[in-house]
Amino acid sequence: MELFIFIALQLLMEVQSYKAPAVKVSPDVLRESRSVKMICETADVPVKQCHFYINSEQKNIKVSPSCELDLTGAEVLRWADVKSPASVHIYCFYTITERGIDKPSSHSPAVTVTVLGSLQKPIISVSDDDVQINIACEIPPSVRADFICSLYTEDVLLLRSVSQKSRSGENHICMFYLTHSELFTRSVNSRNLSCDYYINTEPEIRSPRSDTHTIRALPLTSTSETYSTTDLHSKSNLPSSASEESMFSISATTAHVTTTMKTYLPTSTKKKTMFSTATSTQRASQMDTKTFTGLLIMVLVSTGVGVIFSGLICLCWFACKKRRQQ
């Protein structure tokens, strides 16, 4: 009995000394109608046969003397007793024969094979934080594969993105980030967005297009007055203070010319015009109180001189007329 235990331990130690195999699959994502090749690499060890099994369950083992298996996607699904879309883990180990005894090797790490049927339609969602537009393309099937998503506006391709696991870990999701200026123009203020996803296989597997999501541009803020003022200052090629001084000089000159012309108007018209001129001059040039008072005194003095001058002309005319009558 002790001799048997010793021989068993020796055989176990010899087996453990062999390098563990590795599973290689090609392709790792396929349709049910396509084939996948599985190879159990044994590092040049004289192997009797290789054993393949799935999902850590050492049952329904498939044996291959050549250490290779060729299965369709549908056969993989039946082997795992699942339906598409599904991902299964493939393991292998090999046996060698020494002294008439079959010795199993250690087991390989797992490799994932994904079998897809018809892909489901993704779900598109959009959030807008006034600075950036965040677009999510959610992929419903829970399979262990990386997808490539495409974002469209109408039938025009905008962006592509590689999928990532969602926070819940159940689905894959692709994220797209755009600014308003990248998505909208002056002539276009709304866009219809949609997405799909695919896997680089032969032939390519592509999903149907998602439902359309319409997004509209943000309304413009009323800053036309600010822009107009800024444009005026920039076009003047002068500092802001110099522009204000120029405006004041022009307004003061206009007031002086207007006052001189009023000298020859009737008194009632002078008063109305003087009041209107003073008011408009005050609004246009934004003069201080002292400047406005000085201009007002100038206008009154000029008006008084005009009245006196008109009176003298009338007296001279009456005097001349009286002399002629005598």
Residue pairs with C-beta under 8 A, 6 or more apart in sequence:
11 98
11 101
11 103
14 98
14 103
15 96
15 103
15 104
15 105
15 106
16 106
18 45
18 96
18 105
18 106
19 43
19 45
20 105
20 106
20 107
20 108
20 109
21 40
21 41
21 42
21 43
21 50
21 92
21 93
21 94
21 105
21 107
21 108
22 40
22 41
22 108
22 109
23 38
23 39
23 40
23 41
23 52
23 90
23 91
23 92
23 108
23 109
23 110
23 111
24 38
24 39
24 41
24 111
25 36
25 37
25 38
25 39
25 90
25 111
25 113
26 36
26 37
27 34
27 36
27 201
27 202
28 36
28 111
28 112
28 113
28 114
28 145
29 113
29 114
29 116
29 145
29 199
29 201
29 205
30 36
30 73
30 113
30 114
30 115
30 116
30 201
31 73
31 115
31 116
31 117
31 201
31 205
32 72
32 73
32 74
32 77
32 84
32 115
32 116
32 117
33 72
33 73
33 74
34 72
34 73
34 201
34 202
35 70
35 71
35 72
35 73
36 70
36 71
36 72
36 73
36 76
36 113
37 68
37 69
37 70
38 52
38 68
38 69
38 70
38 71
38 90
38 92
38 113
39 67
39 68
40 50
40 51
40 52
40 64
40 67
40 68
40 92
40 93
40 94
40 108
41 67
42 50
42 67
42 94
42 105
45 94
45 96
45 105
46 96
47 67
47 94
47 95
47 96
48 65
48 94
48 95
48 96
48 97
48 102
49 63
49 64
49 65
49 67
49 94
49 95
50 63
50 64
50 65
50 66
50 67
50 68
50 92
50 93
50 94
51 61
51 62
51 63
51 64
51 92
51 93
51 94
51 95
51 104
52 61
52 62
52 63
52 64
52 69
52 90
52 91
52 92
53 59
53 60
53 61
53 62
53 90
53 91
53 92
54 60
54 79
54 80
54 88
54 89
54 90
54 91
55 80
55 88
55 89
56 89
56 91
56 110
60 79
62 69
62 79
67 92
67 94
71 79
73 84
73 115
73 116
74 115
76 88
76 113
76 115
77 83
77 84
77 86
77 115
79 88
80 86
80 88
82 88
83 117
84 115
84 116
84 117
85 114
85 115
85 116
85 117
85 119
85 141
85 143
86 114
86 115
86 143
87 112
87 113
87 114
87 115
87 143
87 144
87 145
88 112
88 113
88 115
89 110
89 111
89 112
90 110
90 111
90 112
90 113
91 107
91 108
91 109
91 110
92 107
92 108
93 104
93 105
93 106
93 107
93 108
94 104
94 105
95 102
95 103
95 104
95 105
96 102
96 103
96 105
97 103
112 144
114 143
114 144
114 145
116 141
116 143
116 145
116 199
116 205
119 141
119 197
119 205
119 206
119 207
119 208
120 139
120 140
120 141
120 207
120 208
121 140
121 207
121 208
121 209
121 210
121 211
122 137
122 138
122 139
122 140
122 149
122 195
122 196
122 197
122 207
122 210
123 137
123 138
123 140
123 210
123 211
124 135
124 136
124 137
124 138
124 193
124 194
124 195
124 210
124 211
124 213
125 135
125 136
125 138
125 213
126 133
126 134
126 135
126 136
126 193
126 213
126 215
127 133
127 134
127 136
128 134
128 215
128 218
130 218
131 179
132 177
132 178
132 179
133 177
133 178
133 179
133 180
133 183
133 215
134 175
134 176
134 177
135 151
135 175
135 176
135 177
135 178
135 193
135 195
136 173
136 174
136 175
136 176
137 149
137 151
137 161
137 173
137 174
137 175
137 176
137 195
137 196
137 197
137 210
138 166
138 171
138 172
138 173
139 147
139 149
139 163
139 171
139 172
139 173
139 174
139 197
139 207
140 171
141 171
142 170
142 171
145 172
145 199
146 162
146 163
146 172
146 199
147 162
147 163
147 172
147 174
147 197
147 198
147 199
148 160
148 161
148 162
148 163
148 197
148 198
148 199
148 200
149 160
149 161
149 162
149 163
149 174
149 176
149 195
149 196
149 197
150 157
150 159
150 160
150 195
150 196
150 197
150 198
151 157
151 158
151 159
151 160
151 161
151 176
151 193
151 194
151 195
152 158
152 193
152 194
152 195
152 196
152 209
153 183
153 191
153 192
153 193
154 192
158 176
158 178
159 176
159 178
161 174
161 175
161 176
162 174
163 172
163 173
163 174
163 197
164 172
164 173
164 174
164 175
165 171
165 172
165 173
166 172
166 173
172 197
174 195
174 197
176 195
180 217
180 218
183 191
183 215
183 217
184 190
184 191
184 217
188 217
189 216
189 217
190 214
190 215
190 216
190 217
191 214
191 215
192 212
192 213
192 214
193 212
193 213
193 214
193 215
194 209
194 210
194 211
194 212
194 213
195 209
195 210
196 206
196 207
196 208
196 209
196 210
197 206
197 207
198 204
198 205
198 206
198 207
199 205
232 243
233 240
233 243
236 242
236 243
236 246
238 246
247 284
247 285
248 285
248 286
248 287
251 281
251 284
251 285
251 287
252 281
252 285
252 287
252 291
252 295
254 281
255 277
255 278
255 281
255 295
256 298
258 273
258 277
259 274
259 277
259 295
259 298
259 299
259 302
260 302
262 269
262 270
262 273
262 274
262 277
262 299
262 302
262 303
263 270
263 302
263 303
263 305
263 306
264 306
265 273
267 307
270 303
274 299
274 303
277 299
278 292
278 295
278 296
278 299
281 287
281 292
281 295
282 292
287 295
